[in-house]
């Protein structure tokens, strides 16, 4: 374990005590964890983006998704996870919120950041049985900190 990992495990309060005498403590610790200097102490800042996970269960005759409707902002990330290991394909109606309108299993299981906002209906298709389909929804809005940007619908 390196020093940075050890400091992360200690938490912000204990790390502040250990790093109090270090003149470069803010440069060592701040960029990776969102900890910012505040006087002599370090405090944890809130992250502005979120990471969402959509759980997909593909069975012989059905597909289940949790959550069925996802609301996210353009700064958030999402990834799809197969709960039972069965592969699936994701197809958006028209242009989707991501760079591609069709996401293969390998692409869908990676972290995806939307490039457009709006209300998107998509279809999850089982790779083993293409007639097995489900149509959930993703809603992409502007982040709350975006000035002059209205949440969807605009």
N, C-alpha and C positions, 0 to 999 in steps of 0.2 A: 504494500500500500504506500503510495507516495504522500507527500505533505498535503497537497491540495485535497485528496480524498479524506485524509485524516481530519482536516479542518471542516470539511463538509459534514462529516459524521458527528462532529462535536456540536453543531448547531451554531447559530449566529452569536448568541450570548457568550458561550465558552470560547468561541474563536476570537471574539473581541478582546477577551481577557488575555489570551495567548498572544494575539497579534498587537496588543496595545503598544508595545515598545518598538514594533517594526514600522519603519517610516514608509514602506511601500505596501502596507497591508491592504489598502483600498485597491491597488492595482493587481495584487495577487489574488484577491478573493472576489471582487465585484463582477468582473465580466462573465464569469461562468454561472453564477447562482442568483443573480439579481440582488445581491446584498450591496447596499450603498452606504457610504460613510455619513454619519450624522454626529458632528462634534467628536467626542472621544469614543463613542460607541458605534457599532454597526447595527443597522436594522434591516429586516427583510422587507423588500418591496413586493408589491403584487404584480404578477405577470399580466400582461394585457391580452395575450392570446390564450386560447384553450385548445386542448387536444381531445377530440371526440372519438369514440369507438362505436361502430355499428356491428352488433353480433348477428351473424347469419348462420342459421341451422338448416341445412339441406337434408331432407329425408327422402325416402323412396317416392312418396306421392305428395309431398308438401314442402313448403319453405316457410320458415319463421324468421322474423327480423325484430331486433330490439335495439333502439326504439324504432317504431314505425315511421314517425315523423321527426326529423332532426332540424332544429333551428340553430344556425351558426352564423358567424360574421366572416367577412372576407379575410380577416387576420387569423382565423382559427384553422386547425388542421383536423382531418378526419381519416380514419382507416377502417377497413372492413375486416372482420375476423371470422373465420370459419370455426364454429364451436365444435364440430365433429370431424373436421378434416376433409369434408367433401368440397370439391372445387366448384366455383360458380363464375359467372360472367355478369357484368353490369352494363346495361344499355340505357342511355338517356334518350328521352323523346326530343329530337332535334339536337341543338347544341347544348351540352350540359354545362355545369358550373366549373368543370375542370378542363384541362387542355384537350382532352379527347372525349368524344361522346360515347365510346365503347371502351370499357376497362376490362382487360383480361385479369385473371385471378392474381397473377404476380404483381400487376400494377395496382389493383384494388387493395391489396394487403399492405401496401406502403402508405406512408403519410402523404395525404393529398391536401393541397391548399387551393381553394376556389379562386378562379380568375374572373368570375362574373357573379353578379348578384341576381336574385330572382327566386321564383317558385319552380322547382324542377321535379318532375315525376320521372322515376327510373324503374327499370325492370331488372330483377335478379333472376338469372336463368341458370338452372342446374347444368353442368357440363355433361354429366352422365345421362340425364333425361331432359333434353331441350324443351319438351312440352311442359315441364314443371317450372312455373313462373310465379313471381310475386311483384306487385307494384307499390312500393313505398314512396315517400316524398322527402326531399331535402329543400329547406328554405334558407337562402343565403341573404343576410342583411349587412348593412354597413356597421362597422364597429361603433360603439357608443361614444368613443373619443374623437371620431371623425368630424371635423368642423365643416358645416355647410353640406353635410351628407345626410340625407334622410333615410330612415330605415325602409325596407321594402314593405309595401309597394310605394314607389316614389311618386 
